[in-house]
Amino acid sequence: MFSKTDVSRLKWDGRSFDFRPCEEDARFGVRLYESGRKIWCLRYRLLGNRAKVHTLKLESVGLRTPKEVWLDARRLLIALDSGQNPKALRETQKRYTLQELSDSYLKRLDRKASAKTISEARRRLDKRIIPALNGDTFLEHIERADIQKMHAEISEDGAVEANRCAQLVRAMFSHAEQGEHLPDHYPNPAVGVSLNAERAKHRYLDTEELGRLFEALQKEDINTKAKVLLTLGLALRKSELLSLRWENVQLEWFGDEAPHIKIPKTKNGLSHRLPLMEEQVAILKQLEQMQLGVVSRKADRYKDLRITRSPWVFPSYTDWSKHTQDFKSTWRRLRKNAGLIYGKNSTKETPTWHDLRRTCASIMAQKNVPIEVAMQILNHSDKQITRIYYQLSNQQTTQALEVVQEAISEGFGTARDLRLA
């Protein structure tokens, strides 16, 4: 590719049409005039008429860098190779910026992804990707080297975060090709970006750690007890647990329908249903009675019968119209009281909340629950496995969770032993 210096040194050689092609593609280059004017242009033949050579002026030299002009020209050459007329394409096709693609991609996520996925994508775009690549940059001007540089800069703050940002850019450019943002078969600049090595996490709580967690849990309120035991017993993700609505909880048998919870939209965009064991029903009934008692006291105090129960199983302490967003301080205190915070020199890692979900999966593996049933309970999104576990009966799922609950009860005791109230 010509550099700025190369272009500045070019001089008109006296020909009526002095065109200097670039090494990348001989159809793209600079035309020089006697007056000293220099213009980037394309010289090409259409597929249906190989005899005539066409010239398409792009822009004067000096308005942008040679690299930027080449990226623009490459888009037209790709269209030419697919049988389109670059001149007509340049006149009619809109050029999209990274910010416009970002907005379009987020709208697509709104229709299919979970709230957490959308929130994470928006955060990474606003704080990482858009500032690094410049939202006003045309899509054709973004190269693999730009994304690799962005990835390297973000890696200084976090290796995994850098990988997720690069993967998000790759998904966005795939979306761009499927829509109208880029020509068909446009090379995805994020393909081939070298990602950081990631170590799969297999942390789960062993029997001794579960026992210590149980002892510390005895001193906690009903909300905390419910969160821990429901996560352990049902392998719920944090967002699924905290956004659980009472309307999606059935605590009594209704005909042939057993007690269960329903998650309308999970991380993979699908609904998910899980049967409730006896202990879990007891936990939720205690929680429901507690909330109804609060409502009754408020109604009597303010003489207002319009005060009703929160729609959320775990409402915010400050605003019952919203659900709890997180409980980092509670989880930190619980781990400290259970002796589950390990130092740097320890062979064990301090467990995260998500490790409770992994613990449920570990118990199923140890008890020889079929992997297809475990995949259904965990609601993983692997398509090949999905075709299998969607055919499984509710009875199999119930039996598997009974195995989990039995193991938890052996170490924790039953809901009655736990003194939930």
Secondary structure, 3 states (H helix, E strand, C coil): CCCHHHHHHCCCCCCCCEEEECCCCCCEEEEECCCCCEEEEEEEEECCEEEEEEEEEEEECCCCCHHHHHHHHHHHHHHHHCCCCHHHHHHHCCCCEHHHHHHHHHHHHHHHCCHHHHHHHHHHHHHHHHHHHCCCCEHHHCCHHHHHHHHHHHHCCCHHHHHHHHHHHHHHHHHHHHCCCCCCCCCCCCCCCCCCCCCCCCCCCCHHHHHHHHHHHCCCCHHHHHHHHHHHHHCCCHHHHHCCEHHHEECCCECCECCEEEECCCCCCCCEEEECCHHHHHHHHHHHHHHHHHHHHHHHHHCCCCCCCCCECCECCCCCCCECCCCHHHHHHHHHHCCCCCCCCCCCCCCCCHHHHHHHHHHHHHCCCCHHHHHHHHCCCCHHHHHHHCCCCHHHHHHHHHHHHHHHHHHHCCCCCCCCC
